[in-house]
Amino acid sequence: MCSTPTSYVIEQLLKQGRGGVVVNLASMLGLVAVSNNIAYSASKGGVVNMTRAAGTMYAKEGIRVNAVANAPVPAQRPLEPEGTLFVCLSLWRFALVRRCSE
């Protein structure tokens, strides 16, 4: 495996010999292509696929590798006052865990 934080964690888990869990931070933009942010989509796609590969590779050693992919959620109301440049963007915002669990 290449030199990534995930590989160092897996190396330590293998030394300990008790299995474990690795959680990577991905994004929904790693699962779908977005034309205005190609580099970000490509890098997060790499995180998603590295997670899949590592999960498959180390499952027999009792190591689970997962990723959390954040995504925008619709807002109840615009977050910016009308007439500002950000009105169209405020209809979608990133959610906090507290909001998703309600």
Backbone atoms as SQL, in Angstrom:
CREATE TABLE atoms (id INTEGER PRIMARY KEY, chain TEXT, resi INTEGER, resn TEXT, atom TEXT, x REAL, y REAL, z REAL);
INSERT INTO atoms VALUES
  (1, 'A', 1, 'MET', 'N', 0.849, -1.182, 0.000),
  (2, 'A', 1, 'MET', 'CA', 0.000, 0.000, 0.000),
  (3, 'A', 1, 'MET', 'C', 0.890, 1.239, 0.000),
  (4, 'A', 2, 'CYS', 'N', 0.427, 2.307, -0.592),
  (5, 'A', 2, 'CYS', 'CA', 1.236, 3.537, -0.679),
  (6, 'A', 2, 'CYS', 'C', 1.325, 4.224, 0.683),
  (7, 'A', 3, 'SER', 'N', 2.137, 5.258, 0.774),
  (8, 'A', 3, 'SER', 'CA', 2.335, 5.972, 2.030),
  (9, 'A', 3, 'SER', 'C', 1.213, 6.978, 2.252),
  (10, 'A', 4, 'THR', 'N', 0.174, 6.547, 2.892),
  (11, 'A', 4, 'THR', 'CA', -0.954, 7.411, 3.250),
  (12, 'A', 4, 'THR', 'C', -1.209, 7.224, 4.741),
  (13, 'A', 5, 'PRO', 'N', -1.932, 8.151, 5.364),
  (14, 'A', 5, 'PRO', 'CA', -2.286, 7.930, 6.776),
  (15, 'A', 5, 'PRO', 'C', -2.987, 6.583, 6.991),
  (16, 'A', 6, 'THR', 'N', -3.827, 6.179, 6.047),
  (17, 'A', 6, 'THR', 'CA', -4.515, 4.890, 6.157),
  (18, 'A', 6, 'THR', 'C', -3.513, 3.744, 6.212),
  (19, 'A', 7, 'SER', 'N', -2.487, 3.797, 5.391),
  (20, 'A', 7, 'SER', 'CA', -1.507, 2.703, 5.375),
  (21, 'A', 7, 'SER', 'C', -0.739, 2.624, 6.690),
  (22, 'A', 8, 'TYR', 'N', -0.444, 3.773, 7.314),
  (23, 'A', 8, 'TYR', 'CA', 0.259, 3.760, 8.596),
  (24, 'A', 8, 'TYR', 'C', -0.627, 3.188, 9.703),
  (25, 'A', 9, 'VAL', 'N', -1.910, 3.524, 9.660),
  (26, 'A', 9, 'VAL', 'CA', -2.840, 2.983, 10.659),
  (27, 'A', 9, 'VAL', 'C', -2.969, 1.472, 10.479),
  (28, 'A', 10, 'ILE', 'N', -3.120, 1.023, 9.239),
  (29, 'A', 10, 'ILE', 'CA', -3.241, -0.415, 8.981),
  (30, 'A', 10, 'ILE', 'C', -1.979, -1.150, 9.411),
  (31, 'A', 11, 'GLU', 'N', -0.824, -0.560, 9.150),
  (32, 'A', 11, 'GLU', 'CA', 0.443, -1.173, 9.579),
  (33, 'A', 11, 'GLU', 'C', 0.461, -1.370, 11.092),
  (34, 'A', 12, 'GLN', 'N', 0.015, -0.362, 11.837),
  (35, 'A', 12, 'GLN', 'CA', -0.022, -0.465, 13.300),
  (36, 'A', 12, 'GLN', 'C', -1.042, -1.513, 13.750),
  (37, 'A', 13, 'LEU', 'N', -2.211, -1.544, 13.111),
  (38, 'A', 13, 'LEU', 'CA', -3.227, -2.540, 13.464),
  (39, 'A', 13, 'LEU', 'C', -2.725, -3.955, 13.201),
  (40, 'A', 14, 'LEU', 'N', -1.979, -4.145, 12.120),
  (41, 'A', 14, 'LEU', 'CA', -1.412, -5.462, 11.829),
  (42, 'A', 14, 'LEU', 'C', -0.392, -5.870, 12.884),
  (43, 'A', 15, 'LYS', 'N', 0.433, -4.912, 13.344),
  (44, 'A', 15, 'LYS', 'CA', 1.417, -5.202, 14.393),
  (45, 'A', 15, 'LYS', 'C', 0.732, -5.624, 15.685),
  (46, 'A', 16, 'GLN', 'N', -0.380, -4.976, 16.008),
  (47, 'A', 16, 'GLN', 'CA', -1.098, -5.284, 17.252),
  (48, 'A', 16, 'GLN', 'C', -1.815, -6.623, 17.162),
  (49, 'A', 17, 'GLY', 'N', -2.196, -7.025, 15.938),
  (50, 'A', 17, 'GLY', 'CA', -2.783, -8.331, 15.725),
  (51, 'A', 17, 'GLY', 'C', -4.186, -8.549, 16.259),
  (52, 'A', 18, 'ARG', 'N', -4.926, -7.470, 16.527),
  (53, 'A', 18, 'ARG', 'CA', -6.276, -7.624, 17.067),
  (54, 'A', 18, 'ARG', 'C', -7.352, -7.098, 16.132),
  (55, 'A', 19, 'GLY', 'N', -7.012, -6.778, 14.904),
  (56, 'A', 19, 'GLY', 'CA', -7.985, -6.174, 13.993),
  (57, 'A', 19, 'GLY', 'C', -8.217, -4.723, 14.351),
  (58, 'A', 20, 'GLY', 'N', -9.274, -4.152, 13.817),
  (59, 'A', 20, 'GLY', 'CA', -9.583, -2.754, 14.112),
  (60, 'A', 20, 'GLY', 'C', -10.406, -2.131, 13.008),
  (61, 'A', 21, 'VAL', 'N', -10.572, -0.838, 13.125),
  (62, 'A', 21, 'VAL', 'CA', -11.406, -0.096, 12.178),
  (63, 'A', 21, 'VAL', 'C', -10.669, 1.157, 11.733),
  (64, 'A', 22, 'VAL', 'N', -10.711, 1.423, 10.437),
  (65, 'A', 22, 'VAL', 'CA', -10.171, 2.654, 9.859),
  (66, 'A', 22, 'VAL', 'C', -11.341, 3.384, 9.205),
  (67, 'A', 23, 'VAL', 'N', -11.480, 4.681, 9.472),
  (68, 'A', 23, 'VAL', 'CA', -12.537, 5.476, 8.848),
  (69, 'A', 23, 'VAL', 'C', -11.883, 6.622, 8.091),
  (70, 'A', 24, 'ASN', 'N', -12.077, 6.638, 6.773),
  (71, 'A', 24, 'ASN', 'CA', -11.556, 7.709, 5.928),
  (72, 'A', 24, 'ASN', 'C', -12.655, 8.735, 5.668),
  (73, 'A', 25, 'LEU', 'N', -12.262, 9.971, 5.413),
  (74, 'A', 25, 'LEU', 'CA', -13.216, 11.024, 5.077),
  (75, 'A', 25, 'LEU', 'C', -13.229, 11.220, 3.573),
  (76, 'A', 26, 'ALA', 'N', -14.351, 10.922, 2.976),
  (77, 'A', 26, 'ALA', 'CA', -14.520, 11.087, 1.535),
  (78, 'A', 26, 'ALA', 'C', -15.551, 12.196, 1.294),
  (79, 'A', 27, 'SER', 'N', -16.211, 12.150, 0.178),
  (80, 'A', 27, 'SER', 'CA', -17.250, 13.118, -0.169),
  (81, 'A', 27, 'SER', 'C', -18.137, 12.492, -1.221),
  (82, 'A', 28, 'MET', 'N', -19.380, 12.929, -1.270),
  (83, 'A', 28, 'MET', 'CA', -20.269, 12.464, -2.336),
  (84, 'A', 28, 'MET', 'C', -19.701, 12.850, -3.705),
  (85, 'A', 29, 'LEU', 'N', -18.885, 13.900, -3.736),
  (86, 'A', 29, 'LEU', 'CA', -18.277, 14.306, -5.004),
  (87, 'A', 29, 'LEU', 'C', -17.227, 13.305, -5.466),
  (88, 'A', 30, 'GLY', 'N', -16.867, 12.356, -4.627),
  (89, 'A', 30, 'GLY', 'CA', -16.008, 11.256, -5.043),
  (90, 'A', 30, 'GLY', 'C', -16.787, 10.124, -5.685),
  (91, 'A', 31, 'LEU', 'N', -18.106, 10.171, -5.554),
  (92, 'A', 31, 'LEU', 'CA', -18.974, 9.146, -6.123),
  (93, 'A', 31, 'LEU', 'C', -19.663, 9.610, -7.403),
  (94, 'A', 32, 'VAL', 'N', -19.795, 10.914, -7.571),
  (95, 'A', 32, 'VAL', 'CA', -20.391, 11.482, -8.783),
  (96, 'A', 32, 'VAL', 'C', -19.457, 12.571, -9.310),
  (97, 'A', 33, 'ALA', 'N', -19.401, 12.711, -10.598),
  (98, 'A', 33, 'ALA', 'CA', -18.512, 13.712, -11.205),
  (99, 'A', 33, 'ALA', 'C', -19.161, 15.089, -11.180),
  (100, 'A', 34, 'VAL', 'N', -18.367, 16.091, -10.880),
  (101, 'A', 34, 'VAL', 'CA', -18.819, 17.478, -10.894),
  (102, 'A', 34, 'VAL', 'C', -17.881, 18.249, -11.815),
  (103, 'A', 35, 'SER', 'N', -18.428, 18.819, -12.854),
  (104, 'A', 35, 'SER', 'CA', -17.589, 19.425, -13.887),
  (105, 'A', 35, 'SER', 'C', -16.845, 20.673, -13.432),
  (106, 'A', 36, 'ASN', 'N', -17.362, 21.381, -12.446),
  (107, 'A', 36, 'ASN', 'CA', -16.688, 22.624, -12.048),
  (108, 'A', 36, 'ASN', 'C', -15.638, 22.419, -10.959),
  (109, 'A', 37, 'ASN', 'N', -15.402, 21.182, -10.549),
  (110, 'A', 37, 'ASN', 'CA', -14.398, 20.917, -9.524),
  (111, 'A', 37, 'ASN', 'C', -13.755, 19.549, -9.771),
  (112, 'A', 38, 'ILE', 'N', -13.096, 19.444, -10.893),
  (113, 'A', 38, 'ILE', 'CA', -12.550, 18.168, -11.351),
  (114, 'A', 38, 'ILE', 'C', -11.506, 17.612, -10.383),
  (115, 'A', 39, 'ALA', 'N', -10.589, 18.435, -9.928),
  (116, 'A', 39, 'ALA', 'CA', -9.514, 17.946, -9.053),
  (117, 'A', 39, 'ALA', 'C', -10.065, 17.409, -7.735),
  (118, 'A', 40, 'TYR', 'N', -11.028, 18.101, -7.162),
  (119, 'A', 40, 'TYR', 'CA', -11.616, 17.655, -5.894),
  (120, 'A', 40, 'TYR', 'C', -12.345, 16.333, -6.091),
  (121, 'A', 41, 'SER', 'N', -13.156, 16.229, -7.149),
  (122, 'A', 41, 'SER', 'CA', -13.879, 14.985, -7.427),
  (123, 'A', 41, 'SER', 'C', -12.903, 13.826, -7.645),
  (124, 'A', 42, 'ALA', 'N', -11.832, 14.094, -8.369),
  (125, 'A', 42, 'ALA', 'CA', -10.847, 13.039, -8.633),
  (126, 'A', 42, 'ALA', 'C', -10.147, 12.595, -7.350),
  (127, 'A', 43, 'SER', 'N', -9.771, 13.547, -6.507),
  (128, 'A', 43, 'SER', 'CA', -9.069, 13.172, -5.276),
  (129, 'A', 43, 'SER', 'C', -9.986, 12.417, -4.321),
  (130, 'A', 44, 'LYS', 'N', -11.231, 12.835, -4.203),
  (131, 'A', 44, 'LYS', 'CA', -12.162, 12.130, -3.322),
  (132, 'A', 44, 'LYS', 'C', -12.548, 10.774, -3.910),
  (133, 'A', 45, 'GLY', 'N', -12.578, 10.660, -5.230),
  (134, 'A', 45, 'GLY', 'CA', -12.783, 9.360, -5.865),
  (135, 'A', 45, 'GLY', 'C', -11.653, 8.407, -5.526),
  (136, 'A', 46, 'GLY', 'N', -10.451, 8.949, -5.438),
  (137, 'A', 46, 'GLY', 'CA', -9.301, 8.140, -5.031),
  (138, 'A', 46, 'GLY', 'C', -9.441, 7.647, -3.598),
  (139, 'A', 47, 'VAL', 'N', -9.952, 8.494, -2.719),
  (140, 'A', 47, 'VAL', 'CA', -10.170, 8.087, -1.324),
  (141, 'A', 47, 'VAL', 'C', -11.203, 6.958, -1.272),
  (142, 'A', 48, 'VAL', 'N', -12.284, 7.098, -2.033),
  (143, 'A', 48, 'VAL', 'CA', -13.333, 6.071, -2.050),
  (144, 'A', 48, 'VAL', 'C', -12.775, 4.735, -2.530),
  (145, 'A', 49, 'ASN', 'N', -12.038, 4.751, -3.616),
  (146, 'A', 49, 'ASN', 'CA', -11.505, 3.500, -4.163),
  (147, 'A', 49, 'ASN', 'C', -10.380, 2.920, -3.320),
  (148, 'A', 50, 'MET', 'N', -9.552, 3.760, -2.712),
  (149, 'A', 50, 'MET', 'CA', -8.527, 3.264, -1.801),
  (150, 'A', 50, 'MET', 'C', -9.197, 2.580, -0.608),
  (151, 'A', 51, 'THR', 'N', -10.284, 3.157, -0.120),
  (152, 'A', 51, 'THR', 'CA', -11.021, 2.575, 1.002),
  (153, 'A', 51, 'THR', 'C', -11.578, 1.208, 0.624),
  (154, 'A', 52, 'ARG', 'N', -12.178, 1.113, -0.565),
  (155, 'A', 52, 'ARG', 'CA', -12.701, -0.179, -1.026),
  (156, 'A', 52, 'ARG', 'C', -11.602, -1.226, -1.142),
  (157, 'A', 53, 'ALA', 'N', -10.491, -0.832, -1.735),
  (158, 'A', 53, 'ALA', 'CA', -9.383, -1.775, -1.934),
  (159, 'A', 53, 'ALA', 'C', -8.797, -2.223, -0.603),
  (160, 'A', 54, 'ALA', 'N', -8.577, -1.283, 0.305),
  (161, 'A', 54, 'ALA', 'CA', -8.003, -1.635, 1.605),
  (162, 'A', 54, 'ALA', 'C', -8.970, -2.496, 2.409),
  (163, 'A', 55, 'GLY', 'N', -10.250, -2.199, 2.325),
  (164, 'A', 55, 'GLY', 'CA', -11.244, -3.005, 3.033),
  (165, 'A', 55, 'GLY', 'C', -11.252, -4.440, 2.562),
  (166, 'A', 56, 'THR', 'N', -11.130, -4.615, 1.260),
  (167, 'A', 56, 'THR', 'CA', -11.088, -5.962, 0.687),
  (168, 'A', 56, 'THR', 'C', -9.784, -6.668, 1.053),
  (169, 'A', 57, 'MET', 'N', -8.697, -5.931, 0.999),
  (170, 'A', 57, 'MET', 'CA', -7.380, -6.513, 1.219),
  (171, 'A', 57, 'MET', 'C', -7.161, -6.969, 2.658),
  (172, 'A', 58, 'TYR', 'N', -7.691, -6.233, 3.631),
  (173, 'A', 58, 'TYR', 'CA', -7.382, -6.515, 5.032),
  (174, 'A', 58, 'TYR', 'C', -8.549, -7.104, 5.823),
  (175, 'A', 59, 'ALA', 'N', -9.631, -7.460, 5.160),
  (176, 'A', 59, 'ALA', 'CA', -10.788, -8.037, 5.862),
  (177, 'A', 59, 'ALA', 'C', -10.421, -9.326, 6.585),
  (178, 'A', 60, 'LYS', 'N', -9.581, -10.141, 5.982),
  (179, 'A', 60, 'LYS', 'CA', -9.206, -11.428, 6.594),
  (180, 'A', 60, 'LYS', 'C', -8.409, -11.247, 7.891),
  (181, 'A', 61, 'GLU', 'N', -7.775, -10.087, 8.051),
  (182, 'A', 61, 'GLU', 'CA', -7.031, -9.804, 9.287),
  (183, 'A', 61, 'GLU', 'C', -7.923, -9.141, 10.341),
  (184, 'A', 62, 'GLY', 'N', -9.211, -9.017, 10.043),
  (185, 'A', 62, 'GLY', 'CA', -10.136, -8.411, 10.999),
  (186, 'A', 62, 'GLY', 'C', -10.120, -6.902, 11.008),
  (187, 'A', 63, 'ILE', 'N', -9.606, -6.302, 9.937),
  (188, 'A', 63, 'ILE', 'CA', -9.557, -4.847, 9.837),
  (189, 'A', 63, 'ILE', 'C', -10.651, -4.381, 8.881),
  (190, 'A', 64, 'ARG', 'N', -11.548, -3.558, 9.408),
  (191, 'A', 64, 'ARG', 'CA', -12.591, -2.966, 8.564),
  (192, 'A', 64, 'ARG', 'C', -12.137, -1.573, 8.142),
  (193, 'A', 65, 'VAL', 'N', -12.339, -1.248, 6.878),
  (194, 'A', 65, 'VAL', 'CA', -11.979, 0.070, 6.364),
  (195, 'A', 65, 'VAL', 'C', -13.227, 0.659, 5.718),
  (196, 'A', 66, 'ASN', 'N', -13.668, 1.791, 6.250),
  (197, 'A', 66, 'ASN', 'CA', -14.883, 2.448, 5.765),
  (198, 'A', 66, 'ASN', 'C', -14.590, 3.908, 5.469),
  (199, 'A', 67, 'ALA', 'N', -15.521, 4.538, 4.770),
  (200, 'A', 67, 'ALA', 'CA', -15.412, 5.965, 4.493),
  (201, 'A', 67, 'ALA', 'C', -16.734, 6.640, 4.806),
  (202, 'A', 68, 'VAL', 'N', -16.653, 7.851, 5.302),
  (203, 'A', 68, 'VAL', 'CA', -17.816, 8.700, 5.511),
  (204, 'A', 68, 'VAL', 'C', -17.810, 9.714, 4.373),
  (205, 'A', 69, 'ALA', 'N', -18.904, 9.764, 3.618),
  (206, 'A', 69, 'ALA', 'CA', -19.001, 10.685, 2.487),
  (207, 'A', 69, 'ALA', 'C', -20.046, 11.751, 2.800),
  (208, 'A', 70, 'ASN', 'N', -19.579, 12.968, 3.044),
  (209, 'A', 70, 'ASN', 'CA', -20.527, 14.041, 3.336),
  (210, 'A', 70, 'ASN', 'C', -21.228, 14.503, 2.062),
  (211, 'A', 71, 'ALA', 'N', -22.378, 15.103, 2.223),
  (212, 'A', 71, 'ALA', 'CA', -23.161, 15.569, 1.076),
  (213, 'A', 71, 'ALA', 'C', -23.998, 16.763, 1.505),
  (214, 'A', 72, 'PRO', 'N', -24.296, 17.650, 0.576),
  (215, 'A', 72, 'PRO', 'CA', -25.174, 18.770, 0.920),
  (216, 'A', 72, 'PRO', 'C', -26.609, 18.281, 1.115),
  (217, 'A', 73, 'VAL', 'N', -27.338, 18.970, 1.981),
  (218, 'A', 73, 'VAL', 'CA', -28.747, 18.662, 2.210),
  (219, 'A', 73, 'VAL', 'C', -29.555, 19.936, 1.985),
  (220, 'A', 74, 'PRO', 'N', -30.818, 19.814, 1.594),
  (221, 'A', 74, 'PRO', 'CA', -31.613, 21.026, 1.373),
  (222, 'A', 74, 'PRO', 'C', -31.842, 21.776, 2.682),
  (223, 'A', 75, 'ALA', 'N', -31.761, 23.081, 2.628),
  (224, 'A', 75, 'ALA', 'CA', -31.996, 23.914, 3.802),
  (225, 'A', 75, 'ALA', 'C', -33.488, 24.188, 3.946),
  (226, 'A', 76, 'GLN', 'N', -33.924, 24.387, 5.170),
  (227, 'A', 76, 'GLN', 'CA', -35.323, 24.720, 5.428),
  (228, 'A', 76, 'GLN', 'C', -35.643, 26.124, 4.907),
  (229, 'A', 77, 'ARG', 'N', -34.698, 27.007, 5.039),
  (230, 'A', 77, 'ARG', 'CA', -34.893, 28.392, 4.599),
  (231, 'A', 77, 'ARG', 'C', -33.548, 28.904, 4.098),
  (232, 'A', 78, 'PRO', 'N', -33.556, 29.917, 3.245),
  (233, 'A', 78, 'PRO', 'CA', -32.266, 30.474, 2.794),
  (234, 'A', 78, 'PRO', 'C', -31.452, 30.965, 3.983),
  (235, 'A', 79, 'LEU', 'N', -30.160, 30.732, 3.944),
  (236, 'A', 79, 'LEU', 'CA', -29.280, 31.135, 5.028),
  (237, 'A', 79, 'LEU', 'C', -28.765, 32.562, 4.870),
  (238, 'A', 80, 'GLU', 'N', -28.855, 33.107, 3.684),
  (239, 'A', 80, 'GLU', 'CA', -28.403, 34.473, 3.418),
  (240, 'A', 80, 'GLU', 'C', -29.613, 35.345, 3.106),
  (241, 'A', 81, 'PRO', 'N', -29.569, 36.614, 3.435),
  (242, 'A', 81, 'PRO', 'CA', -30.687, 37.495, 3.085),
  (243, 'A', 81, 'PRO', 'C', -30.842, 37.599, 1.569),
  (244, 'A', 82, 'GLU', 'N', -32.070, 37.804, 1.119),
  (245, 'A', 82, 'GLU', 'CA', -32.299, 37.927, -0.323),
  (246, 'A', 82, 'GLU', 'C', -31.514, 39.097, -0.881),
  (247, 'A', 83, 'GLY', 'N', -31.131, 38.963, -2.129),
  (248, 'A', 83, 'GLY', 'CA', -30.405, 40.028, -2.784),
  (249, 'A', 83, 'GLY', 'C', -28.896, 39.895, -2.694),
  (250, 'A', 84, 'THR', 'N', -28.387, 38.930, -1.946),
  (251, 'A', 84, 'THR', 'CA', -26.941, 38.759, -1.876),
  (252, 'A', 84, 'THR', 'C', -26.491, 37.770, -2.938),
  (253, 'A', 85, 'LEU', 'N', -25.230, 37.759, -3.171),
  (254, 'A', 85, 'LEU', 'CA', -24.645, 36.880, -4.181),
  (255, 'A', 85, 'LEU', 'C', -24.823, 35.406, -3.829),
  (256, 'A', 86, 'PHE', 'N', -24.941, 35.090, -2.554),
  (257, 'A', 86, 'PHE', 'CA', -24.936, 33.698, -2.109),
  (258, 'A', 86, 'PHE', 'C', -26.324, 33.084, -1.941),
  (259, 'A', 87, 'VAL', 'N', -27.377, 33.784, -2.360),
  (260, 'A', 87, 'VAL', 'CA', -28.735, 33.258, -2.187),
  (261, 'A', 87, 'VAL', 'C', -28.900, 31.893, -2.857),
  (262, 'A', 88, 'CYS', 'N', -28.421, 31.749, -4.098),
  (263, 'A', 88, 'CYS', 'CA', -28.611, 30.471, -4.789),
  (264, 'A', 88, 'CYS', 'C', -27.822, 29.357, -4.118),
  (265, 'A', 89, 'LEU', 'N', -26.690, 29.661, -3.515),
  (266, 'A', 89, 'LEU', 'CA', -25.899, 28.640, -2.840),
  (267, 'A', 89, 'LEU', 'C', -26.473, 28.268, -1.482),
  (268, 'A', 90, 'SER', 'N', -27.237, 29.184, -0.882),
  (269, 'A', 90, 'SER', 'CA', -27.713, 28.921, 0.466),
  (270, 'A', 90, 'SER', 'C', -28.870, 27.929, 0.502),
  (271, 'A', 91, 'LEU', 'N', -29.409, 27.558, -0.641),
  (272, 'A', 91, 'LEU', 'CA', -30.473, 26.564, -0.651),
  (273, 'A', 91, 'LEU', 'C', -29.925, 25.177, -0.336),
  (274, 'A', 92, 'TRP', 'N', -28.623, 24.990, -0.471),
  (275, 'A', 92, 'TRP', 'CA', -27.967, 23.733, -0.117),
  (276, 'A', 92, 'TRP', 'C', -26.845, 24.060, 0.843),
  (277, 'A', 93, 'ARG', 'N', -26.716, 23.290, 1.883),
  (278, 'A', 93, 'ARG', 'CA', -25.648, 23.510, 2.849),
  (279, 'A', 93, 'ARG', 'C', -25.192, 22.158, 3.372),
  (280, 'A', 94, 'PHE', 'N', -24.016, 22.105, 3.945),
  (281, 'A', 94, 'PHE', 'CA', -23.546, 20.869, 4.555),
  (282, 'A', 94, 'PHE', 'C', -24.184, 20.740, 5.925),
  (283, 'A', 95, 'ALA', 'N', -24.628, 19.547, 6.233),
  (284, 'A', 95, 'ALA', 'CA', -25.363, 19.312, 7.472),
  (285, 'A', 95, 'ALA', 'C', -24.425, 18.977, 8.616),
  (286, 'A', 96, 'LEU', 'N', -24.835, 19.331, 9.805),
  (287, 'A', 96, 'LEU', 'CA', -24.153, 18.908, 11.011),
  (288, 'A', 96, 'LEU', 'C', -24.767, 17.589, 11.459),
  (289, 'A', 97, 'VAL', 'N', -24.007, 16.775, 12.158),
  (290, 'A', 97, 'VAL', 'CA', -24.513, 15.476, 12.624),
  (291, 'A', 97, 'VAL', 'C', -25.786, 15.670, 13.437),
  (292, 'A', 98, 'ARG', 'N', -25.808, 16.692, 14.264),
  (293, 'A', 98, 'ARG', 'CA', -26.966, 16.963, 15.109),
  (294, 'A', 98, 'ARG', 'C', -28.218, 17.166, 14.252),
  (295, 'A', 99, 'ARG', 'N', -28.090, 17.893, 13.145),
  (296, 'A', 99, 'ARG', 'CA', -29.240, 18.151, 12.278),
  (297, 'A', 99, 'ARG', 'C', -29.713, 16.882, 11.583),
  (298, 'A', 100, 'CYS', 'N', -28.799, 16.022, 11.183),
  (299, 'A', 100, 'CYS', 'CA', -29.186, 14.800, 10.482),
  (300, 'A', 100, 'CYS', 'C', -29.878, 13.820, 11.402),
  (301, 'A', 101, 'SER', 'N', -29.578, 13.876, 12.687),
  (302, 'A', 101, 'SER', 'CA', -30.141, 12.899, 13.613),
  (303, 'A', 101, 'SER', 'C', -31.500, 13.304, 14.146),
  (304, 'A', 102, 'GLU', 'N', -31.925, 14.524, 13.867),
  (305, 'A', 102, 'GLU', 'CA', -33.225, 14.991, 14.377),
  (306, 'A', 102, 'GLU', 'C', -34.368, 14.453, 13.562);
